[in-house]
């Protein structure tokens, strides 16, 4: 396919390429069995993602404007879809960067637990893998692990760095001695 497309480097690619009756041409000689071809780029305004190619119409028919229009429409839809997928991936990357910056803020607040959220996220994701969870769930579990201590940002540093037993431990030990 790459060799075929390379033959048409000079073509104006916003327009579809149609070649009928190629068997007796140099193109037909280089591509044995090729009778006709319609080639349309799958692209958006800024990037080409691939190609939509149809060849050798049945019953010896030629490619015309109806087939070309249909291929162009499908290629346009596929190009838009591919671009939307790229934008969605960029959005996910941005979300992950934002979450990582929040976690970095938390790590800067309490050096003792630095890296804790990342470790929780990685271990939780690994447990999800062992359970055979789908990739979407694994991504959510990872993000949840990163965010699980986010509430500490609003807690006073003196409370986070307090030495001695926590209030929960005191109430448990005082109940057990009663």
N, C-alpha and C positions, 0 to 999 in steps of 0.2 A: 504494500500500500504506500509506504514511504517513497519507494522508487517511482510509483505512478504519480504521486502528488508532486514530486520533484520535477517531473516533466513539464509542469505548468506553473513554474515559479513566476513567470511574467504575467500570469492571469490577474485581472482585477477582481480580487476575492470577495468583495462585498456582493458580487453577482455570482450566481451559480455557474458552473462549468458544464456544458452539455456537448457531447460528441457522439454523433450517430454515424453509422457505416464506417467503422474504423478498421475492419478486418483487412482491407486492402491498403492500409496506410502504414507508415513507420510505427505508429503507436500499436497497431494491430500486430505487427511483426514482433515487437518487443514483448507484447502481452498476448500470447497465443490464446485463442478462444474468446477474446474480448470483441464483442460486436458493437456495443454502445455503452456509454457511461454518463451518469449524472453525478456530479460531485459538488457538495455544498459544505462550507465551513460551519462548524458549531462554534459560535463566538458570541461575545457581547461587544460593546463599543470599544473596549480597550484590549481584549485578549482573545486569542483563538485557543479553544480547548481540544478540538479534534475535528473529525470529518464525518459527514454522512454521505455514504456512497451507495449508488444503486447501479447495477450493470445488467446487460443482456436481457432486455425486456422480452417477455414471452411473445410467441407468435411472430417474431421478426418485426415488431412494432418499434417505432422511434420514440425517444423521449421528447416530449413537447412541453408547452407552457403549463398544462394541468399538472403533470408529474413534477415539473420544476417548482411550481408554486407550492405544492404539497411538501416537497422535500425542504424547501426554504422555510416554510412555516414550522415544520417539526424541528429543524436545526435551530431556529430562533428560540423556540420553547426550551430546547435542551440547553442552549447557551445561557438563557436567563436562569434556568434551574441551577446550572453549574455555578454561576455567579452568586446566586442566593446561598448555595452551600458554602462557598468561600466566605461570604459575609457572616454566615452563621458560625463558622469555625473561628473567624476573627472575633466575633462577639464572645464566644466561649473563652478564647484566650484572654480577652480583656477582663472578663469576669474573674478568671483564675488569677490574673495579675493583681486585680483589686483585692481579692481575698488574701493573697500573699502579702500585700502591703499592710493590710489590717493585722495579719499574724506577726509581721515584722514589728509593728507598733506594740503589740502585746509582748513580744520577746524583749523589746527595748525597755519595757516597763519592769520586767522581772527577770533579771539575768539568771536566777536559780533555775527557772523552768524553760530557759532558752532552747528552742528546738523541740519542745514537748509536743506541740500541736502537729508539727510535721511527722513526728514519730507515731503519734496516735493515728493520723491520717493514713500513713503507710501500712501500719499493722492492721488497721480496720479494713483497708482495701485488700490486703493479702488474705484476711479471713473471708472476705466476700468472694475472692477468687476460689478459695478452697471450698466454699459452699456452692460454687458454680453459678454465681449470680451474673446477669447480663451486664455488658459494658456500661450501659446507661446508669444502672444501679451502682456499679463500682465507682463511677465518676461522682455520683451524688454522695456516696459513703466517704470518699476521699475529701470532698469539700466540707462535709459535716465534721469530719475529724479535724480539719484545719480550723473550723469555726467553733468548736465545742467550748472553748474557754473565752470566747469573745467578750462575755459579760464582765470579765476581769478588768477591761479597759475603764469601766466606770467605778471600780473599787479603789478606795484610797490606798496609796502606796504603804502607809503605816499598817494597814490591816493585812495586806499581802505579805509584808516582810515581818510581821509580828513573830516574835519568838515564843516558845512555850506551846502547850497543847491548845488545840482549837476548841471553841465552845462546844461543838458537837461531841468531842471526846470527853469533855468535862461532864456533860449531862448524862452520857452513857455510864461513865464510871461512878457518878454519884447515884444513879439508879441501881446499879448492881450492888452497891454497898448497903442499900436500905434493907 
